[in-house]
Amino acid sequence: MIPIARIPVACCRELRGVFCDIDDTLTSGGRLPAAAFAALWRLREAGLSVVPVTGRPAGWCDHLARMWPVDAVVGENGAFYFAMGPTGMVRRWVQDEATREASRRKLDDLAARILAVVPEVRVAADQFCRASDLAIDFCEDVPAAGLEAIDRVLAIFAEAGASAKVSSIHVNGWFGDFDKLTTVRLVSREVLGVDLQAERERFLFVGDSPNDDPAFAFFPVSAGVANIQGFLPRMSHPPAYVARREGGEGFAEIVDAILGSRS
């Protein structure tokens, strides 16, 4: 990985937008620091599209799409995107309501099984806001579970035929063939009016953990905040660039490098 300070000027000047994770990418210690929120505004004011891409739940994403300086929010690891349109909130689900309800019943059964087999973890506190996935907390509101516990959770999801990804705080599992990247493509086409396959070099992806791996592989211009270092052994595709600082301060550092080169 190359320090973000060395990103080429020409690359920065060609950028049209930024996709970014939220937890431990925009946040630091579970909080959104002023520097990261200001960085989102500076991107918007510079004319760049901004789309957070997160494992967080629908209830959170409705708020973020309304209140933050963003074009849309992709949530629950790609289950949907929400965007404020001219006449109100646009909610674009990848699966229909009947499919989501059927998946919900299976995920409720899986939650009980996971808690019985892996006592170190808990169902995430934000689960009541979720529509399409099951979030298992391994370090947000519980003492940090080890890698062995995380792997047992992943194995249970896999045995049930569910997809699962590890973030910096949760294991998220769901039924369906969507992920962050598939819905990033969808929101690019439907909200940003962009063929992302043709223009992927003009968008930056910023993340911090293994569930960002597909996006790091797809985007030639990608960056990680410094805390990604601890996850690199579990990743196949590290980002092209890396910040010196962690979390939201690292995100602000990345934005400083981009906007500084564009000015």
C-alpha positions in Angstrom: 0.0 0.0 0.0 1.2 3.5 -0.9 0.9 6.4 1.6 -2.1 8.5 0.6 0.1 11.6 0.5 1.7 10.1 -2.7 -1.6 9.7 -4.7 -1.0 11.3 -8.1 -2.4 14.8 -8.7 -3.8 13.7 -12.1 -5.7 10.9 -10.4 -7.3 13.3 -7.9 -8.3 15.8 -10.5 -10.2 13.1 -12.5 -12.3 11.9 -9.5 -16.1 12.3 -9.7 -17.0 10.8 -6.4 -16.2 8.9 -3.2 -17.7 5.7 -1.7 -16.8 5.1 1.9 -17.5 2.7 4.7 -18.8 4.1 8.0 -17.7 2.2 11.1 -14.0 2.7 11.9 -13.6 4.5 8.5 -15.7 7.6 9.2 -15.9 6.9 13.0 -13.3 6.7 15.7 -14.1 4.8 18.8 -17.7 4.5 17.8 -18.1 8.3 17.3 -18.2 10.5 14.2 -15.4 13.0 14.8 -15.8 16.6 13.6 -13.0 16.2 11.1 -14.7 13.3 9.3 -18.1 15.1 9.1 -16.4 18.3 7.9 -14.6 16.2 5.3 -17.9 14.9 3.9 -19.1 18.5 3.6 -15.8 19.5 1.9 -16.2 16.7 -0.7 -19.8 17.8 -1.4 -18.8 21.5 -1.7 -16.0 20.5 -4.1 -18.7 19.0 -6.4 -17.9 15.3 -5.7 -20.6 12.7 -5.2 -20.5 11.0 -1.8 -22.1 7.6 -1.0 -21.5 5.9 2.4 -21.6 2.1 2.0 -22.2 0.3 5.3 -23.3 -2.8 7.1 -25.5 -0.6 9.3 -29.3 -1.1 9.4 -32.1 0.4 7.4 -33.2 2.5 10.4 -29.9 4.2 10.5 -29.6 4.7 6.8 -32.9 6.5 6.5 -31.5 9.1 8.9 -28.1 9.3 7.2 -29.6 9.8 3.8 -31.8 12.6 5.1 -29.4 14.4 7.3 -25.8 13.9 6.0 -24.3 15.7 3.0 -24.5 12.6 0.8 -26.1 11.5 -2.5 -27.3 8.2 -1.2 -26.5 5.5 1.4 -26.0 1.8 0.7 -26.9 -0.3 3.8 -27.0 -3.8 5.3 -24.0 -4.8 3.1 -25.9 -4.0 -0.1 -29.5 -5.0 0.7 -30.7 -1.5 -0.4 -29.9 2.0 -1.1 -31.7 5.1 0.2 -31.5 8.5 -1.4 -33.4 11.8 -1.0 -35.2 12.6 -4.2 -37.1 15.7 -5.3 -40.3 14.4 -3.7 -38.9 12.6 -0.7 -37.0 9.4 0.3 -36.3 6.8 -2.4 -35.9 3.3 -0.9 -34.5 0.9 -3.4 -34.5 -2.7 -2.1 -32.6 -5.5 -3.9 -35.1 -8.1 -2.8 -38.9 -7.9 -2.7 -40.8 -7.8 0.5 -41.9 -11.5 0.5 -38.3 -12.6 0.0 -37.1 -10.3 2.9 -39.8 -11.7 5.2 -38.8 -15.3 4.4 -35.2 -14.5 5.0 -36.0 -12.8 8.3 -37.6 -16.0 9.7 -34.5 -18.0 8.7 -32.2 -15.4 10.2 -34.1 -15.4 13.5 -33.5 -19.2 13.7 -29.8 -18.7 12.9 -29.5 -16.1 15.6 -30.6 -18.6 18.2 -28.3 -21.2 16.9 -25.3 -18.9 16.9 -25.8 -17.7 20.4 -26.1 -21.3 21.6 -22.9 -22.4 19.9 -20.8 -19.2 20.3 -21.5 -17.7 23.8 -18.8 -15.0 23.3 -21.0 -13.0 20.9 -24.3 -11.3 20.9 -26.9 -10.2 18.4 -26.0 -6.6 17.6 -27.8 -3.8 19.5 -29.0 -2.3 16.2 -30.7 -5.5 15.0 -34.2 -4.1 15.7 -33.5 -1.5 12.9 -32.6 -4.2 10.3 -34.7 -5.4 7.4 -32.5 -8.0 5.5 -29.6 -9.2 7.5 -28.5 -10.5 10.9 -25.6 -8.7 12.7 -23.6 -10.6 15.3 -21.6 -8.3 17.6 -18.1 -9.5 18.4 -16.6 -6.3 19.9 -18.9 -3.3 19.7 -21.0 -3.8 22.9 -19.4 -7.0 24.2 -15.9 -7.9 25.2 -13.8 -8.6 22.1 -14.2 -12.2 20.9 -11.2 -13.9 19.4 -10.8 -14.9 15.7 -11.8 -18.5 16.6 -15.2 -17.3 17.7 -15.6 -15.1 14.6 -14.7 -18.1 12.4 -17.3 -20.3 14.2 -20.0 -17.7 13.4 -18.9 -17.6 9.8 -19.1 -21.4 9.6 -22.7 -21.4 10.9 -23.8 -18.9 8.3 -22.1 -20.9 5.6 -23.7 -24.2 6.7 -27.1 -22.5 6.4 -26.3 -21.3 2.9 -26.1 -17.6 3.9 -23.6 -15.1 2.8 -21.5 -13.5 5.5 -18.9 -10.8 5.9 -16.8 -9.6 8.7 -16.6 -5.8 9.5 -14.6 -4.2 12.2 -17.3 -4.8 14.8 -19.9 -7.3 13.4 -20.3 -10.5 11.4 -23.2 -9.7 9.1 -25.1 -12.6 7.5 -27.9 -12.6 4.9 -29.6 -14.8 2.3 -29.2 -13.5 -1.3 -26.5 -12.8 -3.9 -26.0 -9.1 -3.2 -23.1 -7.4 -1.5 -21.7 -3.9 -1.1 -20.3 -3.8 -4.5 -23.3 -5.0 -6.4 -25.5 -2.3 -4.9 -22.7 0.3 -5.4 -23.1 -0.5 -9.1 -26.8 -0.1 -8.8 -26.8 3.3 -7.0 -24.2 4.5 -9.4 -26.4 3.8 -12.4 -29.8 4.9 -10.9 -28.8 7.9 -8.7 -25.4 9.1 -10.0 -26.1 8.3 -13.7 -22.8 6.6 -14.1 -21.7 3.3 -15.8 -19.4 2.4 -13.0 -17.6 -0.4 -15.0 -16.6 2.2 -17.6 -15.7 5.0 -15.1 -14.4 3.1 -12.0 -11.1 4.9 -12.2 -12.9 8.2 -11.5 -14.3 7.0 -8.1 -12.4 6.5 -4.8 -13.4 3.8 -2.3 -12.4 4.2 1.3 -12.7 1.4 3.9 -11.1 -0.4 6.8 -12.1 -4.1 7.1 -12.5 -7.5 5.3 -16.1 -6.7 4.1 -14.6 -4.0 1.9 -12.4 -6.5 0.1 -14.6 -6.8 -3.1 -14.6 -3.0 -3.4 -10.9 -2.7 -3.0 -10.5 -5.3 -5.7 -12.8 -3.4 -8.1 -11.7 0.2 -7.7 -8.2 1.0 -9.0 -8.3 4.1 -6.7 -8.9 2.9 -3.2 -7.7 3.8 0.2 -7.7 2.4 3.7 -7.5 4.2 7.0 -4.6 3.1 9.1 -6.5 0.6 11.2 -6.9 -1.6 8.2 -3.5 -2.9 9.0 -4.8 -5.4 11.6 -7.2 -7.0 9.0 -4.7 -7.4 6.1 -4.0 -11.2 6.9 -7.8 -11.9 6.4 -8.0 -9.9 3.1 -7.2 -10.8 -0.5 -7.2 -7.3 -1.9 -5.7 -4.5 0.2 -6.4 -0.9 -0.9 -4.0 0.9 -3.2 -3.3 3.7 -0.7 -3.3 4.0 3.1 -3.6 6.9 5.6 -1.3 7.4 8.5 -4.2 8.0 10.9 -7.0 5.7 12.0 -10.8 6.0 11.6 -12.4 9.3 11.0 -9.1 11.2 11.3 -7.7 9.0 8.6 -10.7 9.6 6.4 -10.1 13.4 6.8 -6.5 12.9 5.9 -7.5 11.1 2.7 -9.9 13.9 1.8 -7.2 16.5 2.5 -4.8 14.7 0.1 -7.5 14.5 -2.6 -8.8 18.0 -2.4 -5.3 19.5 -1.9 -4.2 17.9 -5.2 -7.3 19.2 -7.0 -6.9 22.8 -6.0 
